[in-house]
Amino acid sequence: MQAGRVTRDLTPAQRIAWLRLIRTENIGPVTFRQLLNRFGSAEAALEALPDISAKAGRPMQAISQARAEDEVAGLDRYGARLVGQGEPGYPEHLLQISGAPPLLTLAGGERLDWRRTVGIVGARNASSAGVKMTRVLAGDLGASGYSVVSGLARGIDAAAHRASLETGTIAVLAGGFDRIYPEENIPLAHDILDNGGALLTEMPLGWEPRSRDFPRRNRLVSGLSLGVVVVEAAKRSGSLITARLALEQNRDVFAVPGSPLDPRAEGGNLLIQQGARLVTSAADIIEVVSSADPARHALFEPEWQPDEAAEQNEPAPDDRSKLLQALSTTPVDVDELIAQTGIAPQAMQILLLELDIGGQIEWSSGQLVALRYS
Amino acid sequence: MQAGRVTRDLTPAQRIAWLRLIRTENIGPVTFRQLLNRFGSAEAALEALPDISAKAGRPMQAISQARAEDEVAGLDRYGARLVGQGEPGYPEHLLQISGAPPLLTLAGGERLDWRRTVGIVGARNASSAGVKMTRVLAGDLGASGYSVVSGLARGIDAAAHRASLETGTIAVLAGGFDRIYPEENIPLAHDILDNGGALLTEMPLGWEPRSRDFPRRNRLVSGLSLGVVVVEAAKRSGSLITARLALEQNRDVFAVPGSPLDPRAEGGNLLIQQGARLVTSAADIIEVVSSADPARHALFEPEWQPDEAAEQNEPAPDDRSKLLQALSTTPVDVDELIAQTGIAPQAMQILLLELDIGGQIEWSSGQLVALRYS
């Protein structure tokens, strides 16, 4: 852990309240943080939820205490634990990314180096040359003291984990802990835990990964890493999405080149043309990441601000209708909305939070907001 | 030819005088220019040569009129002509490089586009994938109106010429016109001329190329080109020398990537790591060179200044010994020599020219001068 960073354990009751809140429909990491900032605690936010969702025209409840306790008990059986943002065991690099999960489900990894980390991603239908290159890179990174992060997919991901089993490997799942995908990698997942590696996910127990969950998972692969290496990737592929996310998170992006005659080299070559660093050996990576500090270069401030909610200016009676009038399905900047409607900034924040929880708006790029297509 | 550039034909007598001067021992392109600047013409420089070389302690003669006329007659039999710097047929891009040859031996190429030119170089022991990539690049560049420049070597060079035979190709020789190397490419040389392409060299008729002549040739390949593409190259190879020369000449450098597991990709990958542009198609090259203008970006002023020699300050009687005292085998800046010895700049220039012709000094990086190891 970084010197000077304040961490504190959640109480069991707080952890259950956090879990209930984050597992509730329409509440993602950003809304979760806004709720905690406004109401001061997850418990208070849970109490307020029926009221503020009703204001947005769509009354809703958080998931029940019993369901949350069931998940905790279930995770226990898998040897997994929940770790909250701000707790000592929460991976520090993740604090620096936009939309970091408030709660992670985590197993193993107690003695891993979570700060010296390199992500390796690539094609599921990897060539034997790609697999060999991955083995060389992951093996040499491990031998140099770096933990290897990947997504437990077929091909390059699996090769990266296998080559770093003994030196430290971190697998990020797209689904629940009991829904490892692909099934053929379940034995590899066990090997990872048996060797002191880590498995983690932000998704609930029992969650079957859908296609949209993979890019979501990828932002954690890059977010956990100082830099991300793309080994083999087609021009449109999840690996390129990971590379883009890594850039947005201000991580170093590396790519292994290949012959232009090889379709599996297209993505990597394209990344290099766009500014990724060409990699031929682990030394090329270490030279760069050894001086990388994602905290210092972070584009985003740590999102979790565990201070008490400031006094709020409640919205005026007609503010909500004014705001709905001003919104459309075209994303618009919040500052522009404030200027147009004359709604006070604090009141605007409250109204948007309510509409968000009510499922009526969606955010893009942090500061742009639009009505949801219904 | 560039609008506004003044060109003029040499008279037959001037051409012979130029040839005698440049074919003389110790007189390279830079010394040639200094002599013309000082004496106003090659004829005058030839007359002065015995005297100034004697001053440097090593009396010498230019090659004879008869020998020069023999070369011209010999070139005639090969259908080749001599073209001088400043003449209309002299390739314009070459005017921008340091040490451009005063005289080129040239055959064919009358209807080539000498301004839209791309060099392609690479391994002699090319792989079939490398040859295929070269065919694709040279073919597509040709189809887009670019002339392809290369060195008529085995492997990549030959593939580049063959793929651009019909659209325009320029082969630069490392030896004399009658000493094409390797011999297996003599038929290709004939094909180039038969298809309107060009063969050129700065070396005398009958000159058998030695190993040091190949890098010398390579500076003309890059100098003739808007940009140079390296297709397959080992880590220490002539192709990398060409790339370095191209950078010094402010040309764009491109490299085709390859798997780090393939030794023939090492040079290209290294170049990309050092800043060369990664190339997967001719479009990647055209995008860059279509807006390149070597004249505008030239690091060097055109070297040939056909003005009359300015009045010279002759050196004082003891200046020569002062200068020889100050010189050593460690290269030193001319300005520093002037400051140390108190010799007037004009006199310094004359003395250095004499010592140069006398074979007593050598230049490095344009402005650094040292005693030759004897």
HADDOCK unambig.tbl for C-alpha pairs under 7 A between the chains (distance, minus, plus):
assign (segid A and resid 257 and name CA) (segid B and resid 257 and name CA) 5.75 0.50 0.50
assign (segid A and resid 257 and name CA) (segid B and resid 258 and name CA) 5.63 0.50 0.50
assign (segid A and resid 257 and name CA) (segid B and resid 259 and name CA) 5.70 0.50 0.50
assign (segid A and resid 258 and name CA) (segid B and resid 257 and name CA) 5.62 0.50 0.50
assign (segid A and resid 258 and name CA) (segid B and resid 258 and name CA) 3.92 0.50 0.50
assign (segid A and resid 258 and name CA) (segid B and resid 259 and name CA) 4.26 0.50 0.50
assign (segid A and resid 259 and name CA) (segid B and resid 257 and name CA) 5.70 0.50 0.50
assign (segid A and resid 259 and name CA) (segid B and resid 258 and name CA) 4.27 0.50 0.50
assign (segid A and resid 259 and name CA) (segid B and resid 259 and name CA) 6.30 0.50 0.50
assign (segid A and resid 260 and name CA) (segid B and resid 280 and name CA) 5.16 0.50 0.50
assign (segid A and resid 273 and name CA) (segid B and resid 278 and name CA) 5.91 0.50 0.50
assign (segid A and resid 278 and name CA) (segid B and resid 273 and name CA) 5.91 0.50 0.50
assign (segid A and resid 280 and name CA) (segid B and resid 260 and name CA) 5.16 0.50 0.50
